[in-house]
Structures are given as structure tokens and as C-alpha cells.
Amino acid sequence: MPARISYRTDHSVAHVTLSYPKRFNAMSRSMWRELRAVFEQIQSSADIRCVLLAGQGDHFCAGGDISEYASFRFQEASLREFHEQEVWGALDAMLNCDVPMVAQIAGNCMGAGVELASCCDIRLSAESAQFGAPIARLGFPMAPREAALVTGALGSVTARQMLLEAAVFSAAEMAQRGFLSRVVADVDLQTLAQTTVQRICQLAPQAARLNKQTLRALNSPLALVNQAQVAIKKESKSALDQLLEHAYDYADSAEQREGITAFLEKRTPRF
């Protein structure tokens, strides 16, 4: 089955499913582009009251599709386009969506999975789910806008452990750290998600959209990642804007090449 984003509406609910089961629903480049289009469509639909984001089968999202990485990550221009246009284009569309979003998280929630979950308003998890962003093992950092997003959702302590220590956390630990709304037994996750979505759909849809706009303005990662745009208007550069100028200079680095090659060759990288 090809990698894709499955999208359907059921009454007033948008069901968005990450579908790439042979790679535990890792995000391919085409999936990032599809996801952006889906959320732009959801935002423009007045009939949708809630979004349920889930992964097909036993996993939410295991990260990015590493099998694609050698084709674009070693050139600065294509690496920048991937993160700034494809990945951030999708995440930004999610963050700008005024419809309440519920994440149904099972199995692996790694890297890109943590980023996607960070965009959601309510995060529900199965007890057996695991969370992390161990990309340091692949020899590259998290892109600046994506790092701002996950740090805002995870908190600085957890984000630093994930990125610097390649730490992986259980659902119980992530609930204690404030990332998850609820954790239930694996067999109860789907029922909990459906109940939560139904509860949201019974409430005033305009109030929900206005609440999301207020929350986004008051306490959103967008307030951090959009500093560059504000600074440009003021003819000055923010710290993030300066960082973005050279954020992808590592494209042809020996570390990234070794990390990705080692993963594809199923061996331990030698840094």
C-alpha cells in the first residue's frame, strides 16, 4: 500500500489517518504535502466541528521516511525546501486550523509523530505508546521551527532530553510531564477518542473556533516561529531569523551522511 493521508468526513467529524503501515506510518514527502492540503480544506469547511488524527493500525507515526533521505538531505537547497516548505507547510496548516483537533496515539510516536501530536489540542494515548525524537542517532538536528513547536508543547526539559539524549518516554511519563491529556489501556483508546470527539461536536462550533483563535494568539508556538516575519517588517532580524539563514548548512556533513547510511545499512553509526 502506498504512503498516503487518508481523509474522510463522517457527519461533522474529519477523520485524518496517517497511512504507511509497512513503515509504522512514517511520513513521506508526499504525505507532508497531502497533509497540508487536507488541513487547508478542513479550515475552509464550515461544517466540520472536530478533527481526529490517528495512524493506521498499531502505530501513530514512527517519524520520517528515512528511505527517502539520501535523495535530498545531503544538498542544502533541497534540505531547506523539505523542512521549510513541505514539513512546515503541513504543520503550519495544522496550527492555523480553527477546528478542534484530537490526536489518537498508539504505538510509536517518534520525531515527526511528536511534531504532529504537538499541533493537536487534545492528545489521547494508549498505555503502550512510546514517544521520542532520537534523530541525533541519524546525525542531524531538528529544524528550528519544528524545535520551537515541540519545545512549546513538550516543555524545555523534555525537549532537551529527547533531542540531546535521544531519550524515549512511556505514555505514563509523558502524561506526568503534561504532554498528554489522558492515557488509557490500549483496548480503550478508540472508544475514548470517539467519546471525546462526540463531546466536542455537541458544543458550539463557533465558540470552539473563537477559543482556538484566542489560545493561538495567547500561547502558541506560532508566536515563536513567526518572529522572523515580524522582524522582517521592522527591518531587523530576530534570533530565529538569523538561525534560519544557516540552519541547513549541515546538509553535506559527514555526521549526517554516516547517521543515515548506518541506519539504512542496519548498523551502529560511527560518529
GIQUI-V357997 format. One record per residue. N is the residue number from 0. RES is the residue in one small letter. SS is DSSP state (alpha for helix, beta for strand, coil for the rest). PHI is phi in degrees with one decimal (999 if undefined). D_LAST is the distance of its C-alpha to the last C-alpha in Angstrom with 1 decimal. Layout:
# GIQUI-V357997
N|RES|SS|PHI|D_LAST ; N|RES|SS|PHI|D_LAST
This chain:
# GIQUI-V357997
0|m|coil|999|35.1 ; 1|p|coil|-68.6|33.5 ; 2|a|coil|-67.8|31.4 ; 3|r|beta|-162.3|33.8 ; 4|i|beta|-104.4|35.2 ; 5|s|beta|-89.7|38.4 ; 6|y|beta|-136.6|41.0 ; 7|r|beta|-147.7|44.5 ; 8|t|beta|-114.5|47.0 ; 9|d|beta|-128.2|49.2 ; 10|h|coil|59.4|52.0 ; 11|s|coil|-106.4|50.4 ; 12|v|beta|-110.1|46.9 ; 13|a|beta|-96.8|44.0 ; 14|h|beta|-97.9|41.8 ; 15|v|beta|-111.3|38.3 ; 16|t|beta|-121.9|36.2 ; 17|l|beta|-79.3|32.6 ; 18|s|beta|-125.0|33.1 ; 19|y|coil|-155.8|30.4 ; 20|p|alpha|-59.0|30.8 ; 21|k|alpha|-68.8|28.9 ; 22|r|alpha|-118.7|25.6 ; 23|f|coil|55.4|26.9 ; 24|n|coil|63.4|28.1 ; 25|a|coil|-61.7|24.8 ; 26|m|beta|-85.6|25.8 ; 27|s|coil|-87.5|26.1 ; 28|r|alpha|-61.6|27.0 ; 29|s|alpha|-64.9|30.6 ; 30|m|alpha|-66.9|30.7 ; 31|w|alpha|-60.4|29.7 ; 32|r|alpha|-66.3|32.5 ; 33|e|alpha|-64.4|34.9 ; 34|l|alpha|-63.1|34.2 ; 35|r|alpha|-59.7|35.1 ; 36|a|alpha|-62.2|38.3 ; 37|v|alpha|-63.2|39.2 ; 38|f|alpha|-74.6|39.0 ; 39|e|alpha|-66.1|40.8 ; 40|q|alpha|-68.6|43.5 ; 41|i|alpha|-61.6|43.6 ; 42|q|alpha|-60.2|44.0 ; 43|s|coil|-87.7|47.0 ; 44|s|coil|-97.5|48.7 ; 45|a|coil|-78.3|51.3 ; 46|d|coil|-88.3|51.8 ; 47|i|coil|-86.1|48.4 ; 48|r|coil|-107.1|48.4 ; 49|c|beta|-158.6|45.0 ; 50|v|beta|-115.5|41.7 ; 51|l|beta|-113.2|40.1 ; 52|l|beta|-102.1|36.5 ; 53|a|beta|-146.8|35.1 ; 54|g|beta|-105.2|33.0 ; 55|q|coil|-72.7|34.6 ; 56|g|coil|78.4|34.8 ; 57|d|coil|-94.2|32.8 ; 58|h|coil|-133.0|30.0 ; 59|f|coil|-81.0|29.9 ; 60|c|beta|-163.3|26.8 ; 61|a|coil|-88.1|23.3 ; 62|g|coil|121.2|21.6 ; 63|g|beta|-96.2|21.2 ; 64|d|coil|-80.4|21.8 ; 65|i|alpha|-64.8|18.4 ; 66|s|alpha|-63.4|20.3 ; 67|e|alpha|-89.4|21.5 ; 68|y|alpha|-61.4|18.3 ; 69|a|alpha|-62.7|17.8 ; 70|s|alpha|-81.4|21.3 ; 71|f|coil|-147.5|21.0 ; 72|r|coil|-76.7|17.7 ; 73|f|coil|-95.0|16.8 ; 74|q|coil|-119.4|20.0 ; 75|e|alpha|-59.3|20.8 ; 76|a|alpha|-66.0|24.4 ; 77|s|alpha|-71.2|23.9 ; 78|l|alpha|-66.7|21.1 ; 79|r|alpha|-62.1|23.5 ; 80|e|alpha|-60.6|26.3 ; 81|f|alpha|-59.2|24.6 ; 82|h|alpha|-76.0|23.9 ; 83|e|alpha|-81.2|26.9 ; 84|q|alpha|-102.5|29.5 ; 85|e|alpha|-77.8|28.7 ; 86|v|alpha|-68.1|26.8 ; 87|w|alpha|-67.6|28.5 ; 88|g|alpha|-58.3|31.8 ; 89|a|alpha|-72.2|31.9 ; 90|l|alpha|-64.2|30.9 ; 91|d|alpha|-64.4|33.4 ; 92|a|alpha|-63.6|36.1 ; 93|m|alpha|-67.5|35.6 ; 94|l|alpha|-63.9|35.7 ; 95|n|coil|-89.3|38.8 ; 96|c|coil|-79.9|40.5 ; 97|d|coil|-85.6|43.6 ; 98|v|coil|-86.0|43.9 ; 99|p|beta|-55.1|42.8 ; 100|m|beta|-123.1|39.6 ; 101|v|beta|-115.1|38.9 ; 102|a|beta|-99.4|35.6 ; 103|q|beta|-106.2|36.0 ; 104|i|beta|-107.8|32.7 ; 105|a|coil|-132.2|32.1 ; 106|g|coil|60.9|29.2 ; 107|n|beta|-80.1|25.7 ; 108|c|beta|-131.3|25.6 ; 109|m|beta|-123.6|22.0 ; 110|g|coil|53.5|20.6 ; 111|a|alpha|-57.0|23.4 ; 112|g|alpha|-63.4|25.7 ; 113|v|alpha|-64.9|25.4 ; 114|e|alpha|-63.1|26.1 ; 115|l|alpha|-64.5|29.1 ; 116|a|alpha|-63.3|30.4 ; 117|s|alpha|-64.0|30.2 ; 118|c|coil|-80.0|32.7 ; 119|c|coil|-87.3|35.2 ; 120|d|coil|-81.8|38.0 ; 121|i|beta|-126.0|38.3 ; 122|r|beta|-116.1|35.5 ; 123|l|beta|-109.4|36.7 ; 124|s|beta|-137.0|34.5 ; 125|a|beta|-78.0|34.9 ; 126|e|coil|-58.4|34.2 ; 127|s|coil|-85.7|31.5 ; 128|a|coil|-65.7|29.4 ; 129|q|beta|-128.3|25.8 ; 130|f|beta|-128.9|24.2 ; 131|g|beta|-178.7|20.7 ; 132|a|coil|-147.0|18.3 ; 133|p|coil|-80.5|14.8 ; 134|i|alpha|-72.4|13.4 ; 135|a|alpha|-59.9|10.4 ; 136|r|alpha|-68.2|9.2 ; 137|l|alpha|-96.3|9.8 ; 138|g|coil|85.2|8.0 ; 139|f|coil|-143.6|11.5 ; 140|p|coil|-89.0|14.2 ; 141|m|coil|-80.8|17.7 ; 142|a|coil|-61.7|20.3 ; 143|p|alpha|-54.4|22.7 ; 144|r|alpha|-64.5|25.8 ; 145|e|alpha|-66.9|24.3 ; 146|a|alpha|-65.7|22.8 ; 147|a|alpha|-63.4|26.3 ; 148|l|alpha|-62.3|27.8 ; 149|v|alpha|-71.3|25.9 ; 150|t|alpha|-65.7|26.1 ; 151|g|alpha|-64.8|29.8 ; 152|a|alpha|-85.9|30.2 ; 153|l|alpha|-86.3|27.9 ; 154|g|coil|96.4|28.4 ; 155|s|alpha|-63.1|25.9 ; 156|v|alpha|-61.7|25.1 ; 157|t|alpha|-67.6|24.2 ; 158|a|alpha|-61.1|22.3 ; 159|r|alpha|-64.7|20.1 ; 160|q|alpha|-65.1|19.5 ; 161|m|alpha|-63.4|18.6 ; 162|l|alpha|-83.8|16.3 ; 163|l|alpha|-93.8|14.7 ; 164|e|alpha|-108.8|14.9 ; 165|a|coil|56.2|14.8 ; 166|a|coil|-71.0|18.2 ; 167|v|beta|-118.1|20.7 ; 168|f|beta|-116.2|24.4 ; 169|s|beta|-80.1|27.6 ; 170|a|alpha|-62.5|30.5 ; 171|a|alpha|-60.5|32.5 ; 172|e|alpha|-65.5|29.8 ; 173|m|alpha|-69.2|29.7 ; 174|a|alpha|-67.6|33.5 ; 175|q|alpha|-62.6|33.6 ; 176|r|coil|-85.3|31.3 ; 177|g|coil|88.8|33.7 ; 178|f|coil|-83.3|31.7 ; 179|l|coil|-103.3|33.9 ; 180|s|coil|-76.8|37.7 ; 181|r|beta|-150.4|38.5 ; 182|v|beta|-126.3|37.0 ; 183|v|beta|-134.5|39.2 ; 184|a|coil|-56.8|39.3 ; 185|d|alpha|-51.5|37.7 ; 186|v|alpha|-69.9|41.1 ; 187|d|alpha|-98.6|42.5 ; 188|l|alpha|-62.4|39.8 ; 189|q|alpha|-62.8|41.6 ; 190|t|alpha|-63.7|45.0 ; 191|l|alpha|-61.4|43.6 ; 192|a|alpha|-62.8|42.1 ; 193|q|alpha|-64.0|45.4 ; 194|t|alpha|-63.1|47.5 ; 195|t|alpha|-64.2|45.4 ; 196|v|alpha|-62.8|45.7 ; 197|q|alpha|-62.7|49.5 ; 198|r|alpha|-63.5|50.0 ; 199|i|alpha|-63.9|48.4 ; 200|c|alpha|-67.5|50.5 ; 201|q|coil|-82.8|53.7 ; 202|l|coil|-92.9|53.1 ; 203|a|coil|-66.8|54.1 ; 204|p|alpha|-67.7|51.7 ; 205|q|alpha|-66.0|52.6 ; 206|a|alpha|-61.8|51.9 ; 207|a|alpha|-62.3|48.5 ; 208|r|alpha|-65.4|47.5 ; 209|l|alpha|-67.6|48.9 ; 210|n|alpha|-61.5|47.0 ; 211|k|alpha|-64.9|43.7 ; 212|q|alpha|-63.6|44.5 ; 213|t|alpha|-65.7|45.4 ; 214|l|alpha|-61.8|42.3 ; 215|r|alpha|-64.4|40.1 ; 216|a|alpha|-69.3|41.8 ; 217|l|alpha|-84.9|41.6 ; 218|n|alpha|-151.0|38.2 ; 219|s|coil|-120.7|36.0 ; 220|p|coil|-56.3|32.4 ; 221|l|alpha|-62.0|34.1 ; 222|a|alpha|-62.9|35.6 ; 223|l|alpha|-84.5|32.1 ; 224|v|alpha|-73.9|30.7 ; 225|n|coil|-96.6|34.0 ; 226|q|alpha|-57.1|34.2 ; 227|a|alpha|-60.7|33.2 ; 228|q|alpha|-64.4|36.2 ; 229|v|alpha|-65.5|38.5 ; 230|a|alpha|-65.6|37.3 ; 231|i|alpha|-60.3|37.8 ; 232|k|alpha|-62.3|41.4 ; 233|k|coil|-90.9|41.8 ; 234|e|coil|59.9|40.5 ; 235|s|coil|-141.0|37.7 ; 236|k|coil|-114.1|34.0 ; 237|s|coil|-78.8|32.5 ; 238|a|alpha|-61.6|29.1 ; 239|l|alpha|-67.1|27.9 ; 240|d|alpha|-61.4|29.5 ; 241|q|alpha|-65.8|27.8 ; 242|l|alpha|-64.1|24.4 ; 243|l|alpha|-65.3|25.0 ; 244|e|alpha|-60.3|25.7 ; 245|h|coil|-123.1|22.1 ; 246|a|coil|-64.5|20.4 ; 247|y|coil|-116.1|19.1 ; 248|d|alpha|-65.5|18.2 ; 249|y|alpha|-78.8|14.5 ; 250|a|alpha|-49.7|15.7 ; 251|d|alpha|-97.9|14.7 ; 252|s|coil|-71.3|11.3 ; 253|a|alpha|-64.3|8.6 ; 254|e|alpha|-65.0|6.3 ; 255|q|alpha|-64.7|9.4 ; 256|r|alpha|-59.6|10.2 ; 257|e|alpha|-68.0|7.3 ; 258|g|alpha|-62.2|7.8 ; 259|i|alpha|-70.1|11.5 ; 260|t|alpha|-62.1|11.8 ; 261|a|alpha|-62.7|10.3 ; 262|f|alpha|-62.2|12.8 ; 263|l|alpha|-66.7|15.5 ; 264|e|coil|-89.2|15.1 ; 265|k|coil|56.9|15.1 ; 266|r|coil|-136.1|12.3 ; 267|t|coil|-76.9|9.4 ; 268|p|coil|-67.8|6.1 ; 269|r|coil|-113.8|3.8 ; 270|f|coil|-91.8|0.0
